[in-house]
């Protein structure tokens, strides 16, 4: 007869069952859904990337520039909302902003679905006038080292004088003779609630690698 050594241990059955393949798939899908929801919320409410498709902001921005826009510069915008939920700050003169504007039925495309980038020029209460290559704010010429007047100020771009209503701004592209902006809109003044955010910097550029990291002013 054999006797088992008292110091030896016999294998015990495991109390843990291996995870089934279906539960692992479910866990992965749940993690992926949380990640996508967080990314969607950040994109809609905190920061968003945009690509520059035209020369309306040249030379500040060029075709092929990719920029990051802070969506918390002026207020909080929830996903799928056209307007900001509420504002805690207002744009400053010469801020570069991304926005949408109400559609004009007379035009062939729906402007309300298009992201537009321009520079804030007129603030609430300002009287704005554009003549030739000069912009006047409350009768005083505005110093604009960023502005380009390729055709020395087209007559179609003359504007005002007109007063900016409360809660609105007047916007211009830096490439003044190649920009469709407040001067040409049926309603020239944009509701501040339609501003998505302020442009921060260029994070990538197909035009020149030297432009990467350029802070936008």
C-alpha positions in Angstrom: 0.0 0.0 0.0 1.3 3.4 -0.8 0.9 6.5 1.3 0.7 10.0 -0.2 3.2 12.6 1.2 1.3 15.0 3.5 3.3 17.9 2.1 2.2 17.3 -1.5 -0.8 19.0 -2.9 -3.2 17.6 -5.4 -4.4 19.9 -8.2 -7.6 21.8 -7.4 -10.3 22.6 -10.0 -10.2 26.2 -11.1 -13.2 28.3 -10.1 -12.7 30.7 -13.0 -14.2 29.9 -16.4 -12.4 31.1 -19.5 -14.1 34.0 -21.2 -16.1 33.0 -24.2 -15.3 34.4 -27.5 -18.6 36.3 -27.7 -18.0 38.1 -24.4 -14.5 39.2 -25.6 -16.0 40.5 -28.8 -18.7 42.4 -26.7 -16.0 43.9 -24.4 -14.0 45.1 -27.4 -17.1 46.6 -29.1 -18.0 48.4 -25.8 -14.5 49.8 -25.5 -14.6 50.9 -29.1 -18.0 52.6 -28.7 -16.8 54.5 -25.7 -13.7 55.6 -27.6 -15.7 56.8 -30.6 -18.2 58.6 -28.4 -15.4 60.4 -26.6 -13.7 61.3 -29.9 -17.0 62.6 -31.3 -17.7 64.7 -28.2 -14.2 66.2 -28.3 -14.4 67.0 -32.0 -17.8 68.6 -31.6 -17.2 70.5 -28.3 -13.4 71.0 -27.7 -11.1 71.0 -30.7 -11.6 70.2 -34.4 -9.3 70.0 -37.4 -10.1 71.8 -40.7 -8.5 71.9 -44.1 -8.1 75.2 -46.1 -9.7 74.8 -49.6 -9.3 78.3 -51.0 -7.2 81.4 -51.1 -9.7 83.7 -49.4 -7.5 84.0 -46.3 -4.2 84.2 -48.3 -1.4 84.9 -47.3 -2.3 84.0 -43.7 -3.7 80.7 -44.8 -2.9 78.8 -48.0 -4.5 75.9 -49.9 -3.3 72.7 -48.2 -3.0 74.1 -44.7 -4.5 72.0 -42.0 -5.5 73.9 -38.9 -6.8 73.2 -35.4 -9.7 75.2 -34.1 -10.6 75.6 -30.4 -14.3 75.2 -29.9 -14.1 76.4 -26.3 -12.8 79.8 -27.1 -16.2 81.5 -26.8 -18.7 79.0 -25.6 -20.0 75.4 -25.5 -21.4 73.6 -28.5 -22.9 70.2 -28.2 -22.7 67.6 -31.0 -25.1 68.1 -34.0 -26.0 71.6 -32.8 -25.7 74.6 -35.3 -25.5 77.2 -32.6 -23.5 77.3 -29.4 -25.4 76.2 -26.3 -24.2 79.2 -24.3 -21.4 81.8 -24.5 -18.8 82.6 -21.9 -16.7 85.0 -24.0 -17.0 87.0 -27.2 -14.7 87.2 -30.3 -11.9 89.8 -30.3 -11.2 92.0 -33.2 -8.9 90.3 -35.7 -9.6 86.8 -34.3 -9.7 84.2 -37.1 -12.8 82.1 -36.7 -14.7 79.2 -38.2 -18.4 79.4 -38.5 -21.6 78.6 -40.5 -24.1 81.1 -41.6 -27.8 81.0 -42.5 -28.6 79.8 -46.0 -29.5 82.3 -48.7 -32.4 80.9 -50.7 -31.3 82.8 -53.8 -28.0 80.8 -54.0 -27.5 77.4 -55.6 -25.8 75.8 -52.6 -26.8 75.5 -48.9 -24.4 77.8 -47.1 -25.7 76.6 -43.7 -23.8 73.3 -44.2 -20.5 74.9 -45.2 -17.7 75.7 -42.7 -16.3 79.1 -43.5 -13.1 80.8 -42.1 -12.7 84.6 -41.9 -11.3 87.3 -39.7 -13.4 89.2 -37.2 -13.2 92.9 -38.1 -16.4 94.6 -36.7 -17.6 94.1 -33.2 -21.1 94.8 -31.7 -21.7 98.6 -31.7 -18.9 99.3 -34.3 -19.6 101.4 -37.4 -17.8 99.7 -40.3 -16.9 101.1 -43.6 -14.8 99.7 -46.5 -13.5 102.0 -49.2 -10.8 101.0 -51.7 -8.1 99.3 -49.7 -9.1 100.9 -46.4 -11.3 99.6 -43.6 -12.7 102.2 -41.1 -13.9 101.3 -37.7 -15.9 104.2 -36.1 -14.4 106.5 -38.6 -10.8 105.5 -37.9 -8.6 103.5 -40.4 -7.8 100.0 -39.1 -4.2 98.9 -39.2 -4.2 95.6 -41.0 -0.7 94.1 -41.8 -2.3 90.8 -42.7 -4.6 92.2 -45.5 -4.0 91.7 -49.2 -5.7 93.8 -51.9 -4.8 92.0 -55.1 -6.8 94.4 -57.3 -6.4 97.5 -55.1 -9.9 97.3 -53.8 -12.7 96.3 -56.1 -15.8 98.6 -56.2 -18.1 95.6 -55.5 -16.3 95.3 -52.1 -17.2 98.7 -50.9 -19.4 98.6 -47.8 -21.2 100.9 -45.3 -20.9 102.8 -43.2 -23.2 100.5 -41.2 -23.4 99.6 -37.5 -22.9 96.1 -36.2 -25.9 95.0 -34.2 -25.6 93.6 -30.7 -24.6 89.9 -30.6 -23.1 90.0 -34.1 -19.8 90.5 -35.9 -18.6 91.7 -39.3 -16.1 89.4 -41.0 -13.6 89.7 -43.9 -11.2 87.4 -45.6 -7.5 88.5 -45.6 -7.4 88.2 -49.4 -9.9 91.0 -49.8 -10.4 91.1 -53.5 -10.8 87.3 -53.6 -13.1 86.7 -50.6 -16.8 86.3 -50.4 -17.5 87.7 -46.9 -19.7 90.1 -44.9 -19.6 92.7 -47.7 -21.4 90.4 -50.1 -23.9 88.6 -47.9 -27.6 89.5 -47.9 -27.3 89.7 -44.1 -23.8 91.1 -43.6 -23.6 90.6 -39.8 -23.1 87.1 -38.3 -24.8 86.0 -35.1 -22.0 85.2 -32.7 -23.7 82.0 -31.7 -22.9 80.5 -35.1 -19.2 80.8 -34.6 -17.7 77.3 -34.1 -14.4 78.4 -32.7 -11.1 80.3 -33.0 -8.3 79.1 -35.3 -5.2 78.2 -33.2 -2.3 77.0 -35.4 -1.3 75.1 -38.5 -0.6 71.5 -37.6 0.2 70.3 -41.2 0.7 72.0 -44.6 1.1 70.6 -48.1 2.3 74.1 -49.2 5.5 74.1 -47.0 6.7 72.1 -44.0 8.0 75.3 -42.6 4.4 76.4 -42.0 3.8 73.5 -39.5 3.3 74.9 -36.0 2.5 78.4 -37.2 0.4 80.2 -34.6 -2.5 82.1 -36.2 -3.0 85.7 -35.4 
